[in-house]
Amino acid sequence: MKILELRDFGDKSRAEHPSLILTTDSSVVRDNRPVFLPELSKRWRCDFMVGYLMCRLGKSISEKFAPRYYDMMTLCVRFVPLDIVKPEGCNTENWSSWATGFDGGLAIGSWIDVANIKSIDITTPQCVTFGSINPPITKAINVLSKVMMIKTGDIIIPPMPIFSCDINIGDRIDAQINGQSVLHFNVK
């Protein structure tokens, strides 16, 4: 199983490849366990993203056929150490393995059938509700499958955080899809 997170689609005019984060098993928080923020940063942000579970094996998948390759969706939370990714006074983000490879760097929620998604509610220190979201999953599958085999059980996170907010120790995260809780944990 691979967890593939695209941060962008690259810039073809400047021959830049897409920014890809490959997440290891030890970096994933599951089963609503508490998230322990390491001491590598004093400022933290969390990015809420949509993750898709691949249900077929494929390579060089066109966008037209990409919807056949996923059937489940969930919310994921990437914990971003701002002191590493975007230091004070810096305007651009620099994603290194130090920013993504630590234990507990990505929380993954419970899976929901993608055909049934109607609304998403997220409660952090702020509350937001989304009626519908359309992350570019078909383009992400197309881009990734050109260079690697997409396998059953892989998780693909397209480059579109649906919501970002600052996070601190002591905060609680709750997220629901169609009124069903998919993520709920404390930040310690």
Secondary structure as GFF3:
##gff-version 3
##sequence-region A 1 188
A	DSSP	beta_strand	3	6	.	.	.	ID=ss1
A	DSSP	three_ten_helix	12	14	.	.	.	ID=ss2
A	DSSP	beta_strand	20	23	.	.	.	ID=ss3
A	DSSP	three_ten_helix	25	27	.	.	.	ID=ss4
A	DSSP	beta_strand	28	29	.	.	.	ID=ss5
A	DSSP	beta_strand	44	54	.	.	.	ID=ss6
A	DSSP	three_ten_helix	66	69	.	.	.	ID=ss7
A	DSSP	beta_strand	70	81	.	.	.	ID=ss8
A	DSSP	alpha_helix	82	85	.	.	.	ID=ss9
A	DSSP	alpha_helix	97	100	.	.	.	ID=ss10
A	DSSP	beta_strand	106	108	.	.	.	ID=ss11
A	DSSP	beta_strand	112	113	.	.	.	ID=ss12
A	DSSP	three_ten_helix	114	116	.	.	.	ID=ss13
A	DSSP	beta_strand	120	123	.	.	.	ID=ss14
A	DSSP	beta_strand	127	130	.	.	.	ID=ss15
A	DSSP	alpha_helix	137	145	.	.	.	ID=ss16
A	DSSP	beta_strand	155	157	.	.	.	ID=ss17
A	DSSP	beta_strand	163	167	.	.	.	ID=ss18
A	DSSP	beta_strand	172	177	.	.	.	ID=ss19
A	DSSP	beta_strand	180	186	.	.	.	ID=ss20
###
